[in-house]
């Protein structure tokens, strides 16, 4: 597993899961002067060969693996001591090792770390809950070597890894918007650390809710990322279509919702004959905009039928009214352009 030859290996640790998969961790160093001990790990699937070692800790100081955990879903965690700081790395099932994370405070002395990892039931990859504990050592004020006795203070500390994936239905992103018009994105700030919203056009904000104005039309991927208390990231994606702003006023917002089928029929009845040859470019764009508007309205009405609360239904009815207005405007543009 470790590199052969003129090397130094210490502090080996190994763990097995219920299926016979194995993970081993150890400290590795070359014999070159000034070399440091690096925490490494390797994985072996049941009945298969060991993978190449992966360096877990960063060079520049000695890192000694102290404990390794491997759960029934294939998630793994390793804790080690580096410059009196307890660090950890997490490996989701069948995935790569994540970047190391400091567990204890820098500038203090920590040792004797242990970690437990569990993903019971139907837990999936990257859902293993971990708990790490270690001992923090604080020197007493009367520690004068060979003059008076030194009474240190020992404190047990702990850190938890409970990765939180925000439920996708909780983040609210409009399906469509217009250039120059504010777009509001919201995510309930529950169990969310280090939130970050990326609107897909190069704009990012460190918040769970924000309002943004797009300057160009197009399809954008809105992402919401958050961390747990140890810094592990999860991301939720949503798509939004931004169109060109329309200057025509909206009709009465209290007017009845249009029926998609009736609207489509009406659109077909008012277009009239199409000239021979290819249609004008403006006509093609107008027809495409009409189809997009009809698709959005149809989707919203389908979601309205599945609404799980009165608040959600009220929001979807309001959205359907706005999309119905957009559909009527698109119909008018088709009539003019075609």
N, C-alpha and C positions, 0 to 999 in steps of 0.2 A: 504493500500500500504506500508506505513512505518511500522517498527517493533512496535508492541504494548508493553505496559508495562511502566516501569519507564524510559522514554526517553524524549528527547527534539527535537522538529522539528520546523524549521523556514524557511523563505524565499521560500514558495511554488511557483512553476511555472507550467503551463499546456498549451499544444498546441494540436490542432486537425487538421487532414487533411480532404480532401474533401470526403473521404469514411467513416468517422466516427471513424477512428483509433485515439488513443490518447497516448500522452507521458506526464508524469509528472516528475518534478524534485524538489528537496528540500534539505535543509541542515539538517543532522541528527547527534545527539550526545547522548550518554548514560549519565546517571547521575553520573557516577563514577568520582571521583576527577582527574583532569588532562586530561579529555577526550576532544577531538576536534570535531568540526563540520565537517562532511564529506558530500560532494555533492553526492547525490544519484539520481537515475532515475528509472522509471518503465514504461512498455509499456502495452497497452490494445488494442487488435484488435477489430474491430467493432463487437459488440454483444458478445464478449468473456470476460474472466476474466483478471485481472491485473497480469502481471508476477511478479516474486520475484524482489525486489529492487536490482539494480546494483550500487556498489560503483564506482564513477567516479574519485574523487580526491584521493590523497595519504594522509595518516594520518601524523600527525606531526604539523599541523597548521589548523586553521579554514578556511573552504571554503564555501562561500555563493553564491548560484546560483543567477545570475542577469538577465539572459534572456534565452529563449528556442525557437527554431524554428523547424517547421515540414512542409515539402513540399508535393506537390501533388503526388510525386513518393514514398513517405514513408521514405525518408532520414530525419535525425534529427541532430540538433547541440545544444549544451548547452555551455554557457559561465558562468564563476564564478570568484570571487575574492578570492585569497589565498595569504596571506602575502603581500598584496598590488600589487600582480601580477595577471593579467588577464590570465586565462587558459580556454581551450576549449576541448570538446570531440565531436567526430562525430560518428553517427550511420548510416551505409548504410541500405537501405530498407531490412527488414527481416534478418538483420545481427546483430552481437554483437557490443557493444560500443568499439571504438578504444581507445588506450592509450591517456591520457591527453597530451595536448601540450601547452607550454607557448606561449602566444601571445605578451604580453608586456615584457619589459626588466626587469630583476631582478635588485634590488637595487634602483628602482624608484617606485613612488607611482602612481598606476592606479586605476580607479574606474568607476562606471556607464557604464558598458559594455552592448552593444546590439548586436544582431546578426540577419541577414536575410538570408534565404536559398531559393533557387529556382532551380527547375529542369524542365523546360518547355518542351512541346512537347513529344517526344518519349525517353527522357532521361531515362537511366536505373540505376540500383542500383549503388551507390557510385559515381554518376556523379553530385550530387547536388552541385551547386556553392554557396559558402557562403561568406558573408562579415561581419566582426565584427568591431565595433568601440567602443572606450572608451576614457576616459579623463585622460591625464597624468598631474600630479600635481608636480610642482617644487617650493620649498620654496624660497622666496626672500632672498638676502644676508643680509637684514636689519631686519630679524626676531629675535628680542631680546624680549623675553616675558616680558610684562608689562613695557617695557621701550620705545619701538618705535613700530609704526604700522607694521604689517606683510603683505607684498604685494606678494601673490603667483602668479605664472605663470601657466596658464591652456592651455594645448594643446590637440587637438583632434587627435587621432591616429587611424589607421585602419590596418587590415590584411585581405587578401583574401584567400579563399580555392577554387582552381580550379584544381581539380585532373586531371593529364595528363597521359593518357595511351598511351605509344608509339605505333603507328600503327605497327601491326605485320609484314607488308610487308617491313618496313623500316630497320629492323635489318637483317643483312646479315651474315648467318652462313653456311659454306659448309655442304652438306649432308653427305660427307664422307672425310676421311683423312687417313693418315698412321702414324704408330708409328715412332717417331723421326722427322717427317716432320712438319714445322710450319703451324699452322692453324690460319687464320686471321678472327676475328669477328669485325664487325663495326656496329655502330648505330649513325645516325646523332645527334649531341649534341644540338638539338633544344628543348627548354622547358624542359630540363632535369636537375634535381638537385641531388646531392649525387649519381652519377651513380655507379653501381657495377656489374661487370661481374663475373659469377660463371661458370667455365668450367665443372663442374660435377665430377671432380676427386679430389676435395679438394683444388683446386687452385682458388683464388678469387683476383680480381684487382679492384681498385676504378677508373674506366675509362669507357668511352663510346665505345672505340675501343681498341683492344689489339691483340697481337699475342701469341699463346700458343703452346707448344709441348707436346703431350701425350706420356707417357712412356709405357702404356699397351693397347692392343687392347680391343675393347668392344663398347657397345652402351652408349653414355653419353648424359645427359640432360644439355644443355647450357641454362642458365637463365640470363636475363638482368633485373635488378631492378633499379628503380629510384624513387625519391621523388618529391613532389611539394614543394613550399616554406614553408609550415607548417610541412613537414615531413611525409605526408601520402604516403605509398608505393604502387607501381604497378609493376608487374612482367610479362615478356614475356618469353615463353619457346621455345626452338628449340632442335631437336635431331640431333646428329652426330654419324656416325658409323666410328670407327677407326679400320683399319685393319693392318696386318703385312706388314712392308715395303718390297717392291719388288726391287731387285737390277738390274733387266733388264732395259736397256735404253728405253725411250719412242721413238716411231717413229717420223717421221717428223711431227711437230705440224700443218703444213699446209695441211696434207693429208686429203682427203674427210672424212666426217663423216660416220661411218659405219651404216648400216641399221639394226635395232634390229632383224627383222624377218629373214633377210638373215644370220645374225650372229648366231642366234639360230639354223637355218637349218644346217649351216656349222658345228656347234658344234656337232649336232647329227650325222652327216655323218662321222666324223673322230674318233668317240669313239671306233668303232669296237665292237666285241662281248665281253660281260661281263662274266667273269668266273662264274661257278656254285657256289652257296652258297652266303654268305654275301660278299659284296665288301670290299676291304681293307679300313682301316680307312682313309688313305691318299686320296683315291679316293672319299670317302664320303665328306671330307672337301673340296676337289677341286671342286666337283659338286655344293656344297652349295655356295662356293665363286663365281662360274660362275653364279649361279642364282641371287645372290645379285648384281653382276656387271651388269647383264642384266636388273634387276629391276631399278637400279639407272639410267642407260642410257635411258630406256624407259620413266621414270619419267621426266628426263631433257628435252628430246625431246618434251614431251607433254607440258611442261612449255614454251619451246621455241616457240611453235605454238601460245601460248597465251601472248607472250611478248608484253608489252605496250610501249616500247621505244627501240630505236636502241641500246642504251647503255646496256639495259637488255638483248637484243637479242645477242649482241656481247659477253657478259659474259657467257650466256648459251651455245653459240656455242663453246666457248673455253672449258667450262666444259664438253660438250658432246664429244669433241675430246679426252680429258683426260680419260673420262670414257670408250670411245671406245677402247683406248689403254689398259685400265685395263681389258676390256672384252676379248680382244685378248690374253692377258697374261693368263687370267683364262682358256681360251680354251686350251692353250698350256699345262697348268698344268693338266687339265683333261686328255689330250692325254697321258701324261707321266705317270700319277698316275693310270689310269684305263685301 
